[in-house]
Amino acid sequence: MTEKQNKEEIRKEINSLIEKYYALEHKPDRFVAGQSIVHYAGRVFDEKEMQAASGAILDFWLTYGKESQAFERELADYLGRKHVVLVNSGSSANLLAISALVSEDFKDRLSPGDEVVTPALTFPTTLAPIIQNGLVPLFLDVECGTYLMDVNLIEKAISKKTKAVFIPHTLGNVGDMDALAALCEKHGLHLIEDTCDALGSTYKGKKAGSFGLISTFSFYPAHHITLGEGGAVATDNGKLRKIIASLRDWGRDCFCKPESPLNGECNKRFEQSWGDLPKGYDHKYVYTHIGYNLKALDVQAAIGREQLKKLPDFTDKRKTNFRRIYDALTPYLDYLILPKAGENADPSWFTFIISVKPNKYFTREILVNYLKENKIETRMLFSGNILKQPAYRNIDCRVYGTLDNTDFVMENTFFVGVFPNLTAEIMDYMIHTFQKFFEQTIN
């Protein structure tokens, strides 16, 4: 047996042992109604992800390498986009997306003081990069039910200072992307999609995250696929791809892959001139952006490649669980606002979102506490009105119109889970718990 054959046999043995270990260690716990916690989200995996991670560890490249490059290609193919840059979180993806737009290397760059349209009902790290880059958020209200901004409201709000729209596909929902794209083209606005909640969602059959100049994704364990931590930035613009990768990789100008030849892919690693640096200064140590180190690990990318294979099945299960809760709660529309998909959208819902209408029987607090007592996890819709969060009360911003719906959501809205690990038995229990609440409360 050759050395190569011997290594392959060892890997097969390791993979066989991992499969056995997975069956022992990670087999689902027996669900006990009223005792087992019904989580709102969580990791969904099997031995394939563990074997992929083990293979990457055995290779021991550790940082960005062949697995990361393969994941980028595969995600780009799935989205129908030309370029994907893998990063260490969805928050980092948002930071890089906005930072790339203010780069001096980007022809249509944004400048400090330019406005970026975004909802006040948001996640903090969708907003934070706007502020951190010296831009001014232009806040709009959302619609209850869809929890998305109204495109018609955007057109009324924009001014000469408005240069971009940063729209989150909240909880997997997708708005009128045709109208939004037309609006952005008409007024010369950059469109950025925060798709962290919406991998697998579509609009007229086209993937969410494939419409904007730039789109971002998160692979935190709660999301549609997971790398543990991780995120990605997608674009069809080759120049932006280079800027985003530079910002991710310390700000360096070099674009060579880790396995590139000694003199680099350009074959000019030691032959170029850069500003005040000595002629021939090593291109790997030339920095054209003020950047970061926001790379993911190859072991994460190996896990992600297996997760991508499962995404269609994950999406189907999310839709099934969503429909079950929706049908079960439809009799209570006098008391609840149930989620509404955007027109022409087919969401892969991140969660099932519920708003409690004002009524004489119960409040959100009463319903959420009842669910908690029955071991069902709930969460609020992220920050609520971000301007009422301690860190954001005094930021430089502009608000168009009122934020009445945003405030309503902050006071009355919550969500429960629909993720694939919620089996039919668990969904039955959750639905029964809701029904029991209404039987006991509505007289």
C-alpha positions as CSV (number, residue, x, y, z in Angstrom):
1,M,0.0,0.0,0.0
2,T,1.4,3.4,-1.0
3,E,1.6,6.3,1.4
4,K,-1.3,8.0,-0.4
5,Q,-3.5,4.9,-0.1
6,N,-2.6,4.6,3.6
7,K,-3.7,8.2,4.2
8,E,-7.0,7.6,2.4
9,E,-7.7,4.5,4.4
10,I,-7.0,6.4,7.6
11,R,-9.4,9.1,6.5
12,K,-12.1,6.5,5.7
13,E,-11.7,5.0,9.2
14,I,-11.9,8.5,10.8
15,N,-15.1,9.2,8.8
16,S,-16.6,5.9,9.8
17,L,-15.9,6.6,13.5
18,I,-17.3,10.1,13.2
19,E,-20.5,8.6,11.8
20,K,-20.8,6.3,14.7
21,Y,-19.9,9.1,17.2
22,Y,-22.6,11.4,15.6
23,A,-25.2,8.6,16.1
24,L,-24.3,8.3,19.8
25,E,-23.6,11.9,20.7
26,H,-26.0,13.9,18.6
27,K,-29.1,11.7,18.2
28,P,-32.2,13.9,18.9
29,D,-33.4,13.9,22.5
30,R,-36.9,12.5,23.0
31,F,-39.3,15.4,23.0
32,V,-41.4,15.6,26.2
33,A,-44.3,18.1,25.9
34,G,-44.1,20.7,28.5
35,Q,-40.6,19.7,29.6
36,S,-38.4,19.9,26.6
37,I,-37.6,23.4,25.4
38,V,-39.0,24.4,22.0
39,H,-36.1,26.5,20.6
40,Y,-36.8,29.3,18.2
41,A,-33.6,28.4,16.1
42,G,-30.6,26.2,16.2
43,R,-28.0,24.2,14.3
44,V,-29.2,21.6,11.9
45,F,-26.5,19.1,10.8
46,D,-25.5,15.5,10.6
47,E,-22.2,13.5,10.3
48,K,-21.5,15.0,6.9
49,E,-20.6,18.4,8.4
50,M,-18.5,16.8,11.1
51,Q,-16.6,14.7,8.6
52,A,-16.0,17.8,6.4
53,A,-14.7,19.7,9.4
54,S,-12.5,16.8,10.3
55,G,-11.1,16.6,6.8
56,A,-10.2,20.3,6.9
57,I,-8.5,19.9,10.3
58,L,-6.5,17.0,8.9
59,D,-5.4,19.2,6.0
60,F,-4.6,21.8,8.7
61,W,-4.5,24.8,6.4
62,L,-6.7,26.5,9.0
63,T,-7.3,30.0,7.6
64,Y,-8.6,31.0,4.1
65,G,-7.8,28.3,1.6
66,K,-9.2,25.8,-0.9
67,E,-12.4,25.1,1.1
68,S,-13.1,28.8,1.5
69,Q,-12.6,29.4,-2.3
70,A,-14.9,26.4,-3.1
71,F,-17.6,27.7,-0.8
72,E,-17.4,31.1,-2.4
73,R,-17.8,29.6,-5.9
74,E,-20.7,27.3,-4.8
75,L,-22.6,30.1,-3.0
76,A,-22.1,32.4,-6.1
77,D,-23.5,29.7,-8.3
78,Y,-26.5,29.2,-6.0
79,L,-27.3,32.9,-6.0
80,G,-26.5,33.5,-9.6
81,R,-23.9,36.1,-8.8
82,K,-20.4,36.6,-10.2
83,H,-18.5,37.0,-6.9
84,V,-18.8,36.0,-3.3
85,V,-16.3,37.0,-0.6
86,L,-16.4,34.8,2.6
87,V,-16.0,36.6,5.9
88,N,-16.3,35.8,9.6
89,S,-19.8,37.1,10.3
90,G,-22.9,38.7,8.8
91,S,-22.0,41.9,10.8
92,S,-18.6,41.9,9.1
93,A,-20.3,41.4,5.8
94,N,-22.4,44.6,6.4
95,L,-19.3,46.5,7.5
96,L,-17.4,45.5,4.3
97,A,-20.4,46.3,2.0
98,I,-20.8,49.8,3.2
99,S,-17.0,50.4,3.6
100,A,-16.5,49.4,0.0
101,L,-18.9,52.0,-1.2
102,V,-16.8,54.8,0.4
103,S,-13.5,53.5,-1.0
104,E,-11.6,56.0,-3.1
105,D,-11.1,53.1,-5.6
106,F,-14.8,52.9,-6.3
107,K,-15.9,55.3,-9.1
108,D,-19.3,56.1,-7.7
109,R,-18.2,56.3,-4.1
110,L,-20.3,57.7,-1.2
111,S,-18.9,60.6,0.8
112,P,-19.3,61.6,4.4
113,G,-22.7,63.2,5.0
114,D,-24.4,61.2,2.2
115,E,-27.7,59.7,3.2
116,V,-28.5,56.0,3.2
117,V,-32.2,54.9,3.4
118,T,-32.8,52.1,5.9
119,P,-35.6,51.1,8.3
120,A,-35.6,52.2,11.9
121,L,-36.8,48.6,12.7
122,T,-33.5,46.9,12.2
123,F,-30.6,44.9,13.5
124,P,-27.8,47.0,15.1
125,T,-25.1,45.9,12.7
126,T,-27.1,46.7,9.7
127,L,-27.1,50.3,10.9
128,A,-23.7,50.5,12.6
129,P,-21.6,50.5,9.4
130,I,-23.5,53.5,8.0
131,I,-22.6,55.5,11.1
132,Q,-19.1,54.2,11.3
133,N,-18.4,55.3,7.7
134,G,-19.6,58.9,8.3
135,L,-22.8,58.4,6.4
136,V,-26.2,59.6,7.6
137,P,-29.1,57.1,8.0
138,L,-32.4,58.2,6.6
139,F,-34.9,56.3,8.6
140,L,-38.3,55.2,7.4
141,D,-41.2,53.3,9.0
142,V,-42.3,49.8,8.0
143,E,-45.6,48.1,7.3
144,C,-47.1,45.9,10.0
145,G,-47.5,42.3,8.7
146,T,-44.7,42.5,6.1
147,Y,-42.3,44.5,8.4
148,L,-40.7,46.0,5.3
149,M,-40.3,49.6,4.0
150,D,-42.8,50.9,1.5
151,V,-41.1,51.7,-1.8
152,N,-43.5,54.6,-2.4
153,L,-42.4,56.1,0.9
154,I,-38.7,55.8,-0.1
155,E,-39.3,58.0,-3.2
156,K,-41.0,60.7,-1.1
157,A,-38.2,60.7,1.5
158,I,-35.1,60.9,-0.7
159,S,-33.2,64.2,-1.1
160,K,-30.2,65.4,-3.1
161,K,-28.0,63.9,-0.3
162,T,-29.6,60.5,-0.6
163,K,-27.2,58.1,-2.3
164,A,-28.1,54.5,-1.3
165,V,-30.7,52.2,0.0
166,F,-29.7,49.5,2.5
167,I,-32.7,47.2,2.8
168,P,-32.9,44.2,5.1
169,H,-35.1,41.3,4.0
170,T,-36.6,41.1,7.4
171,L,-37.1,37.6,8.8
172,G,-36.9,36.2,5.2
173,N,-39.5,38.5,3.7
174,V,-38.9,40.2,0.3
175,G,-40.5,43.4,-0.9
176,D,-41.2,44.7,-4.4
177,M,-37.7,44.4,-5.8
178,D,-38.8,45.5,-9.3
179,A,-40.1,48.8,-8.0
180,L,-37.1,49.2,-5.7
181,A,-34.6,48.5,-8.5
182,A,-36.5,51.0,-10.8
183,L,-36.5,53.6,-8.1
184,C,-32.7,53.2,-7.5
185,E,-32.0,53.4,-11.2
186,K,-34.2,56.5,-11.6
187,H,-32.5,58.4,-8.8
188,G,-29.0,57.0,-9.1
189,L,-29.0,55.2,-5.8
190,H,-26.9,52.2,-4.8
191,L,-29.0,49.2,-3.6
192,I,-27.5,47.0,-0.9
193,E,-29.4,44.0,0.3
194,D,-29.0,42.7,3.9
195,T,-30.0,39.1,3.2
196,C,-28.8,37.7,6.5
197,D,-32.3,36.5,7.4
198,A,-33.3,35.4,3.9
199,L,-31.0,32.9,2.3
200,G,-33.4,30.7,0.1
201,S,-36.1,33.4,-0.2
202,T,-37.1,34.4,-3.8
203,Y,-38.9,37.2,-5.6
204,K,-40.5,36.2,-8.9
205,G,-38.3,33.1,-8.8
206,K,-35.0,35.1,-8.4
207,K,-32.9,34.6,-5.3
208,A,-33.0,37.2,-2.6
209,G,-29.5,38.7,-2.5
210,S,-29.1,38.7,-6.3
211,F,-30.8,42.1,-6.9
212,G,-28.5,44.7,-5.3
213,L,-25.1,46.1,-6.2
214,I,-24.0,44.3,-3.1
215,S,-25.7,41.8,-0.8
216,T,-24.8,40.4,2.5
217,F,-25.4,37.1,4.3
218,S,-25.0,35.6,7.8
219,F,-24.2,32.0,8.8
220,Y,-24.7,32.3,12.5
221,P,-26.3,29.1,14.0
222,A,-29.8,30.7,14.1
223,H,-29.7,31.3,10.3
224,H,-30.7,29.3,7.3
225,I,-27.3,27.5,7.1
226,T,-24.5,27.8,9.6
227,L,-20.7,27.8,9.6
228,G,-20.8,28.4,13.4
229,E,-19.9,32.0,12.8
230,G,-19.5,33.3,9.3
231,G,-20.9,35.6,6.6
232,A,-20.5,36.6,3.0
233,V,-20.6,39.5,0.6
234,A,-21.9,39.0,-2.9
235,T,-21.6,41.3,-6.0
236,D,-21.5,41.2,-9.8
237,N,-19.0,44.1,-9.8
238,G,-15.4,42.9,-10.2
239,K,-14.0,46.2,-8.9
240,L,-16.1,46.1,-5.8
241,R,-15.2,42.4,-5.3
242,K,-11.5,43.4,-5.2
243,I,-12.2,46.3,-2.8
244,I,-14.2,44.1,-0.4
245,A,-11.5,41.4,-0.4
246,S,-8.8,44.0,0.3
247,L,-10.8,45.4,3.2
248,R,-11.3,41.8,4.5
249,D,-7.6,41.0,4.2
250,W,-5.9,43.8,6.2
251,G,-6.4,46.4,3.4
252,R,-3.7,44.9,1.3
253,D,-3.6,45.3,-2.5
254,C,-2.4,41.8,-3.3
255,F,-5.1,39.5,-4.8
256,C,-3.0,36.3,-5.0
257,K,-4.5,33.1,-3.7
258,P,-2.7,31.4,-0.8
259,E,-1.3,28.7,-3.1
260,S,0.0,31.2,-5.6
261,P,3.6,30.8,-7.0
262,L,6.5,32.5,-5.3
263,N,6.4,35.6,-7.6
264,G,2.6,35.8,-7.3
265,E,-0.2,35.3,-9.9
266,C,0.7,38.5,-11.6
267,N,4.4,37.4,-11.8
268,K,5.3,41.0,-10.6
269,R,5.3,40.6,-6.8
270,F,8.7,42.4,-6.5
271,E,8.6,44.6,-9.6
272,Q,6.0,47.4,-9.0
273,S,6.0,50.9,-7.6
274,W,3.6,52.1,-4.9
275,G,3.5,55.7,-3.6
276,D,6.4,56.5,-1.4
277,L,7.4,52.8,-0.9
278,P,10.8,51.6,-2.4
279,K,10.5,50.3,-5.9
280,G,9.9,46.6,-5.9
281,Y,8.4,46.6,-2.4
282,D,6.7,43.2,-1.8
283,H,3.2,43.5,-3.1
284,K,1.9,41.2,-0.3
285,Y,2.7,44.1,2.1
286,V,1.3,47.0,0.1
287,Y,-1.9,48.4,1.7
288,T,-4.3,50.4,-0.4
289,H,-7.2,50.4,2.1
290,I,-7.6,50.9,5.8
291,G,-8.8,47.4,6.4
292,Y,-9.3,44.6,8.9
293,N,-8.7,40.8,9.2
294,L,-12.2,39.4,8.8
295,K,-11.5,36.1,7.1
296,A,-13.3,32.9,8.1
297,L,-11.5,29.6,8.7
298,D,-11.3,26.9,6.1
299,V,-12.9,24.4,8.6
300,Q,-15.9,26.7,8.7
301,A,-16.1,26.8,4.9
302,A,-15.9,23.0,4.7
303,I,-19.0,22.8,7.0
304,G,-20.7,25.4,4.9
305,R,-20.3,23.4,1.7
306,E,-22.2,20.6,3.3
307,Q,-24.8,23.0,4.6
308,L,-25.4,24.4,1.2
309,K,-26.3,20.9,-0.1
310,K,-29.0,20.8,2.5
311,L,-30.4,24.3,1.9
312,P,-33.3,23.3,-0.4
313,D,-34.5,20.7,2.2
314,F,-34.1,23.3,5.0
315,T,-36.1,25.8,3.0
316,D,-38.9,23.3,2.4
317,K,-39.2,22.4,6.1
318,R,-39.2,26.1,7.1
319,K,-42.1,26.8,4.7
320,T,-44.0,23.7,6.0
321,N,-43.6,24.7,9.6
322,F,-44.6,28.3,8.8
323,R,-47.7,27.2,7.0
324,R,-48.8,25.0,9.9
325,I,-48.6,27.8,12.4
326,Y,-50.3,30.3,10.1
327,D,-53.2,28.0,9.5
328,A,-53.6,27.2,13.2
329,L,-53.6,30.9,14.2
330,T,-55.9,32.1,11.4
331,P,-59.0,31.8,13.6
332,Y,-57.5,34.4,15.9
333,L,-57.1,37.3,13.4
334,D,-59.3,39.5,15.6
335,Y,-56.4,39.5,18.1
336,L,-53.2,38.9,16.0
337,I,-51.5,40.3,13.0
338,L,-50.0,37.3,11.1
339,P,-47.1,37.6,8.8
340,K,-47.7,38.6,5.2
341,A,-45.3,37.9,2.3
342,G,-44.4,40.6,0.0
343,E,-46.2,40.5,-3.4
344,N,-44.5,38.1,-5.8
345,A,-42.2,36.9,-2.9
346,D,-41.8,33.3,-1.7
347,P,-40.0,33.7,1.6
348,S,-37.9,31.1,3.4
349,W,-39.1,32.5,6.7
350,F,-36.4,32.9,9.4
351,T,-39.1,32.7,12.1
352,F,-42.9,33.1,12.5
353,I,-43.6,36.7,13.5
354,I,-46.8,37.7,15.4
355,S,-48.1,41.1,16.4
356,V,-50.7,41.4,19.2
357,K,-53.6,43.8,18.3
358,P,-54.9,46.0,21.1
359,N,-57.6,44.0,22.9
360,K,-59.2,43.6,26.3
361,Y,-58.0,40.1,26.9
362,F,-54.3,40.0,26.7
363,T,-51.0,41.8,25.8
364,R,-47.8,40.6,24.2
365,E,-46.3,40.2,27.6
366,I,-49.1,37.9,28.8
367,L,-48.9,35.7,25.7
368,V,-45.1,35.5,25.7
369,N,-45.0,34.7,29.4
370,Y,-47.6,31.9,28.8
371,L,-45.4,30.4,26.0
372,K,-42.3,30.7,28.2
373,E,-44.1,28.9,31.0
374,N,-44.8,26.1,28.5
375,K,-41.1,25.9,27.4
376,I,-41.6,27.7,24.1
377,E,-38.8,30.2,23.2
378,T,-39.7,33.6,21.8
379,R,-37.7,36.6,20.7
380,M,-38.5,40.3,20.0
381,L,-38.0,41.7,16.5
382,F,-34.4,42.6,17.0
383,S,-33.9,46.2,18.2
384,G,-37.4,47.5,17.8
385,N,-37.1,51.2,17.2
386,I,-33.3,51.5,17.0
387,L,-33.4,55.2,17.9
388,K,-34.6,54.2,21.4
389,Q,-31.7,51.9,22.0
390,P,-29.1,53.4,24.4
391,A,-26.2,53.3,21.9
392,Y,-28.2,55.0,19.1
393,R,-30.2,57.8,20.9
394,N,-28.0,60.6,19.8
395,I,-26.7,59.6,16.4
396,D,-26.8,62.0,13.4
397,C,-29.7,60.9,11.3
398,R,-32.9,62.0,9.4
399,V,-36.3,60.6,10.0
400,Y,-39.0,60.9,7.3
401,G,-42.6,60.8,8.5
402,T,-43.5,59.0,11.6
403,L,-42.2,55.7,13.1
404,D,-45.6,54.7,14.5
405,N,-45.5,51.2,13.1
406,T,-41.9,50.7,14.3
407,D,-43.0,51.7,17.8
408,F,-46.0,49.5,17.6
409,V,-43.8,46.5,16.7
410,M,-41.5,47.3,19.6
411,E,-44.4,47.2,22.0
412,N,-46.5,44.3,20.5
413,T,-44.5,42.0,18.3
414,F,-42.5,38.7,18.9
415,F,-41.6,35.6,17.0
416,V,-41.4,31.8,17.5
417,G,-39.4,29.3,15.5
418,V,-40.0,27.4,12.2
419,F,-36.5,26.0,11.7
420,P,-36.0,22.4,10.4
421,N,-35.3,20.7,13.7
422,L,-38.9,21.4,14.8
423,T,-40.5,18.1,14.1
424,A,-44.2,17.5,13.4
425,E,-44.5,16.4,17.1
426,I,-43.0,19.6,18.3
427,M,-45.1,21.7,16.0
428,D,-48.2,19.9,17.2
429,Y,-47.3,20.9,20.8
430,M,-46.6,24.5,19.9
431,I,-49.9,24.8,18.0
432,H,-51.8,23.1,20.8
433,T,-50.2,25.5,23.3
434,F,-51.4,28.6,21.3
435,Q,-54.9,27.1,21.0
436,K,-55.0,26.3,24.8
437,F,-54.0,29.9,25.5
438,F,-56.9,31.3,23.5
439,E,-59.4,28.8,24.9
440,Q,-58.4,29.9,28.4
441,T,-58.1,33.7,27.7
442,I,-60.9,34.6,25.3
443,N,-64.3,34.3,27.0
